[in-house]
Amino acid sequence: MAEAVKKPRPEFRNIGIGQLAKYRLPLAGKVSILHRVSGLLLFVCL
């Protein structure tokens, strides 16, 4: 039997703080983050 050829897997690394500012999110992603932050602020203010 022939063995399956393993393809090199893409290497994913964690994003740094400096890269977060340059990372482009779609509008839905930005709205989602703002929704979470506003919920956290409401919880803290209670």
BELMOTA-V221749 format. One record per backbone hydrogen bond with DSSP energy under -1.0 kcal/mol. CO is the residue of the C=O (numbers start at 1). NH is the residue of the N-H. If there is no record, write none. Layout:
CO|NH ; CO|NH
This chain:
16|20 ; 19|23 ; 26|30 ; 27|31 ; 28|32 ; 29|33 ; 30|34 ; 31|35 ; 32|36 ; 33|37 ; 34|38 ; 35|39 ; 36|40 ; 37|41 ; 38|42 ; 39|43 ; 40|44 ; 41|45
